[in-house]
Each structure stands twice: as C-alpha cells, then as structure tokens.
Amino acid sequence: MINISTPAEGDDFFDREEDIKHIKELLQNGNNVLLLSPRKFGKSSILRRISLESSEIIYIDLQTVRTFEGFFSYWLYYAGTKGIIKKITEKFSDIKEVLERIEKFSISVEGASVELLPRIKNWQDWTDRLVKELDKIENVVIIFDEFPDMIENFIDNYTKKEVRDFLRWFSGITEKYPKICYIICGSVCLDFVVRELKFPRAFMNFKRYELEMMSSEKAAELFEKKLVEAGLKPTAEATKRMLDIVDPIPWFILLLAYDIYSNRAHLSEQRVKKGDIDRAYRNILGYREFNYYLHRLEKYSREHYDVGKKLLYELSKDECLSSEELWGPYQYVTDGGNEDSFFHLLADLENDFYIKYDEERGGYRFYSKVLRDWWGKLFR
C-alpha cells in the first residue's frame, strides 16, 4: 500500500540522506536548528529518522499541546520513552511515582498529558531542573516538531503577553544550557507567529536550514519505485508526464501514485501510461487533504484572509505577477489598502510557502504548480 497519511519510516523512507547529513553537521558544531519547508516536504520523516540514531535524541510532537504544563508533560513523557530519564531519576525523587508510571505503562501521548498534568506544579521550575540534568549528558538533542502549531494553540488559550513570556523563558533555557542542541520545525511559519506576538528576538540563536525539492531524477525514481512495489508497470512516457505536471515534492508524487493504484482497474495489463497520469492528476486536485491550505489562511486576520484569497486567485491565472500588479487587486478588496499591510501579507504568504519571489522574473509565483492548479480550480 502507498502511504500518504503518516511520516515515512523504514523502507518507505526515501532520499534525504544529504539533508540528514547537513543537519547532523550543524548539530555536531553545537548549533540549534530551525528546519524550514512547506507542509508535506518530509520534515517529520527526517526528524524521526534522526531520532532513531541515538537514545540521547528525543523527538517530541507538539501539535496537540495547548498549555504550558502540557509542554513539560510531553517533554518528560518522551524523554522517558527514550530512557534518558533513567539516567537522572535520582534527581527527580519527588516525582518518582510519575517516572515509574512512565516506565511501567505504555500510555498514549494524550494519556501522558492527562495523567501527568495534575501532578505537575510550577512547570517552569520542573523544566529547568530537567534541562539542567539533561545538560550533563553528552550529545543530547531535543527535537520539537510542530512547535509553531503549539505556539498558535497557546495564543488561543493565553494572553499574548503570557505567550511572549513563555518564548522569552524558552529562549533563555536554550542559551542557559548550551550543551543541549535543539531542532524546531513545523508546517506553520514561525516568523508569522513571532511577528504576531511582536517578539522578533525569538530563536536568534538558531541556524536556519531549508529543505529543497527533490531532484527530477529522485522524483522519477520514487514514483516508479512506489508503482512497481504496488504491482504496476509505469511506462517511460508516464514518468515523463508526471515530471511535467507534478512538482518534485514527495507528498505530491505519492498522492499521484496512490490515486493510480486506487483506480488500477482502469489500467490495461497493469501498465501506467501518459493518459493515466492526467486522469490521476485531475483526481488528486479534488482530495480533501489540500483543504489545509485554505484552513491555514483562516489563521490570518479577517482582512488578510479575504485579500489573500484574492491575490492567490490572481496568481493562479498567471505564472508570475509583480508586487505592482498585485497591488491593484489588494487595493480593490481593501478599499484603498495600506502599503505596509500589503507587504506584510506578501511576506506571510511567502513564509507560509504559498508563494515565492522569482528573482529572474521579478515577481511572485506559486511555490508549487500543484498548489497553483488546486487554488485555481477551487475559486474558478
């Protein structure tokens, strides 16, 4: 079966060895890493892969964390699952019962939050103690996946001042105990969240690393590999057509392969031809998984949500538009508009990987062809 819903693990993991190498080099040089890429580029797959290499590397998925106490609970829980807590249990004798529960029971992540929260008071003090002890262990790496999502959850539950105080405290922790390295990533743009909180100094001690699209050769290899594993026979013209219309992004390639496999009854002798690629492409543009891109825009202000949809629709009709050409539609929707707000919106759309500035053409275009086609179909 072709997996399109969960991070790639085991034999499903493909390519990205060079990215893993570069990230590990940054860590070995004592850097914290801010991993950047659009959604479904394989960030979580890469980070999970890295976390398997050592018991000192802790992978923590923060997407559902909504409270400061929950942040510590997850940190404690995941550290316990990797066994690191066993090395420092004597330092936490006053929460020995909680640690024993982690060791004895294979509780769910949600269960960790529910079970541990009532027992944890003064979460900042507890986290400081935990990090202080982890700092004494060599080569500890803490991976916080979906960190920006957690911060947005905090914004919904706390005042902005309280969330700024959290970020200020967290930044202090990363500087106070420099032996621990951190990797932060997420599908939501951290720059957007930080600017909303008016806290630009956050994460200045992190090195940015951006994942790029796959090479065309690797994209073709992945596409053919998945179809062959599913018992299908892609023709050379089918692979070429795939490369013509789909960006070399793992998830888009897997979606196309998944749809072809799901509709294999239409194939002649299990052979995948050029026409099958076009049919599958039309199908995937109707997949509900793409609705994320619309829901993400709903996080913007009401005005930016409305005008953002308009600008993206205009871009879906043209391959590239300059800021001057986009300024007109912006003014129309906002009844005059504000130039600073306009450029903030363009920056947010770019940071969230909807669009990208094309230096050669001097204008903005969609980050991916697939997203452009989907947006155009949605609002046409």
DRENTOR-432087 format. One record per residue (C-alpha): x, y, z; residue in one letter. Coordinates in pm, whole numbers, plus 50000, padded with zeros to 5 digits. Last residue first. Example, Ala and Ser with C-alpha at 12.3 -4.5 7.8 and 13.67 -1.06 7.14 Angstrom:
<recs>
513674989450714S
512304955050780A
</recs>
This chain:
<recs>
487495294348942R
488005295249316F
488885259049394L
490245250549049K
492665279849057G
493795270649405W
494375234449306W
496295243848992D
498545267849184R
499065242449461L
500145216549205V
502505240549029K
504325247749353S
505575278749533Y
503045299649345F
504565329349170R
505745363849272Y
507645388449057G
510955399948915G
511285372748654R
514785361548747E
514345367949119E
511145347549146D
509575355349481Y
507775325049619K
504145318749702I
502055296849929Y
505115287050130F
503925300250467D
506845324650466N
505835336550118E
502195341650209L
503285359250528D
505725381550340A
503065390550083L
500695399150368L
503295420950538H
503885438050204F
500215447250177F
499985457950542S
502845482350486D
501165495650171E
497795501350333N
494625494650142G
492395515549922G
489095497449954D
490645465650097T
489475442849816V
490255467449534Y
493515479149689Q
494795443349706Y
493665436549349P
495715466849233G
498785459449448W
499205425349287L
500425440248958E
502825463449142E
504095434149350S
504955416849024S
502955387548891L
504165353448772C
502605322848611E
499255339448571D
495745326848650K
496675310748983S
498395343249080L
495095361949061E
493485335149278Y
496305337949529L
495805375549546L
492065371849601K
492405345249870K
494925367350049G
492525396750025V
489855378550220D
492175362050473Y
494205393850511H
491075413050606E
489905386650853R
493355384351010S
495325353350916Y
494635319551076K
491975313550809E
494815310950556L
495805278050718R
492305264550662H
492615271550289L
495975254150259Y
494795225550479Y
491975219450230N
494535201250016F
493945169050210E
490345169650082R
491455154849750Y
489875171849447G
493175181449286L
494085144749331I
491535133949071N
492625156948791R
496175144548844Y
495055108248832A
493425113248492R
496465131448354D
498805104148478I
496595076648336D
496755093747997G
500545090747996K
500505053348057K
500585030548360V
500594993648266R
498654969948493Q
497684948748189E
495414977048073S
494645000348359L
491125010748459H
491004986048750A
494125003548881R
492005031749023N
493435030549376S
496905024249234Y
496745054949011I
495395075449301D
498205064149530Y
500885071449269A
499555106849228L
499355112349601L
502865097949643L
504285122749393I
502505151649563F
503785140149903W
507395136449791P
507755170749625I
509295170549277P
506465192849148D
503855175048939V
502905183948580I
505965177348364D
507605152148598L
504475130648590M
504405132648211R
507975119748196K
507085090948427T
504115081848208A
506185084247890E
508735059948037A
505975034948113T
504915026648468P
504274989748535K
502114982848839L
502504956749115G
502284980749408A
506054978749459E
506394988449091V
504185018849145L
506115030049452K
509525025849288K
508445043348968E
507365074549153F
510355074749387L
512835070749100E
511155097948896A
511315121949191A
514945112449254K
515875120848895E
513865152948899S
515815163949207S
513855166549528M
512525200049643M
514595219149896E
514595216750272L
515555249150443E
518055250950729Y
518045280850959R
520605282351238K
519065290151577F
520425315451830N
518065342551701M
515205319851800F
512995347451944A
514275383151907R
511335393851690P
508755392151973F
505785411951845K
503455382451911L
502105383351556E
505705387051439R
506685355251621V
503775335551474V
504455346351117F
508195340151154D
507435305051285L
505695295650961C
503235267651026V
504175233050899S
506585228651186G
510215228051289C
512505231751587I
515745212951638I
517525217851968Y
521055211552092C
521875205852457I
525395215752562K
524345252352566P
522305251152889Y
521495287652963K
521035297252598E
518305272252514T
516645278652851I
516655316352795G
514935312452460S
512295291452636F
511745317952903W
511385345652645R
509065323352443L
506925316952752F
506905354052841D
505765361752487R
502965336352534V
501885353052859E
501985387352694K
499915374352405K
497225363952651T
496615326852690Y
494495299152537N
494245307852166D
497775322152161I
498965289952326F
497505269452041N
499395291951799E
502565284651997I
501865247351974M
501435249551599D
504765268251581P
506485239051762F
505155213151516E
508155190551585D
510365198651882F
513545177851852I
515735177652163I
519335166752107V
521535153552389V
525115146852281N
526665141452625E
524595141052943I
525095169253196K
522755192053001D
519985166653057L
520255174053429E
519835211553387K
517095205453130V
515025185653381L
515555210853659R
514605239953434D
511555220753318T
510445214853675W
510945251253771D
508985263053468Q
506205237553532W
505475250853881N
503055222453950K
502995188453789I
500895160653940R
497575170153779P
499305172953440L
500865138653435L
497925116153356E
496105138453110V
499185148952915S
500675114252915A
497325099452814G
497315120752502E
500735106352421V
499435071552492S
500505051552794I
502935022652768S
502985016153138F
505795006753372K
508465032553283E
506135062353250I
504345052153570R
507675049053747E
508515084553642L
505245097653783V
505765079254113E
509315092554138K
508115128454125I
509955138754441D
512875115954351S
513605136754043F
517395139254071K
517555101954143E
515795095753813T
518585111953610I
519895083453397K
516505066153387K
515025097953236I
517115092352925I
515235060152851G
513835071152516K
510235067052636T
511035087252948G
512345116652748A
509105114952551Y
506995117252867Y
509035144653032L
508915166652723W
505225159252676Y
504455168653035S
506615200053012F
504665212852713F
501385202152874G
502105225053167E
502455254252926F
499085245252776T
497685235952433R
499855207152314V
498205189952016T
500935197251760Q
503845192251998L
505445160951853D
508585153752055I
511665135351922Y
514395129752182I
517955122752068I
520045108552354E
518865072952283S
520655076251950S
520105070551578E
516335066851590L
515865104251646S
517435112151308I
514805091451126R
512015108051322R
513455141651219L
513615132450851I
510085118250845S
508775148651031S
510305172350778K
509155152550473G
508045180350240F
504405175650341K
503955211850453R
506425236850316P
509995237950442S
512085251550727L
514135234450996L
515325258051270L
518505242251403V
520445247751726N
524155247151658N
526905229651853G
529095220151559N
527835184351582Q
524305197851550L
525065216251225L
526815185351090E
523785164251183K
521535187550984I
523845185450682H
523975147350688K
520215144350732I
519715167150432D
522135146350227E
520295114350320E
517015129950204R
516235100649968D
513365077350057F
511845064850381F
509165039250298D
511565010750379D
511575020550745G
509545051750815E
507715077750609A
505565101250815P
501835093050803T
498985099150557S
500105091850202I
501345055950236N
501195035149918I
500005000050000M
</recs>
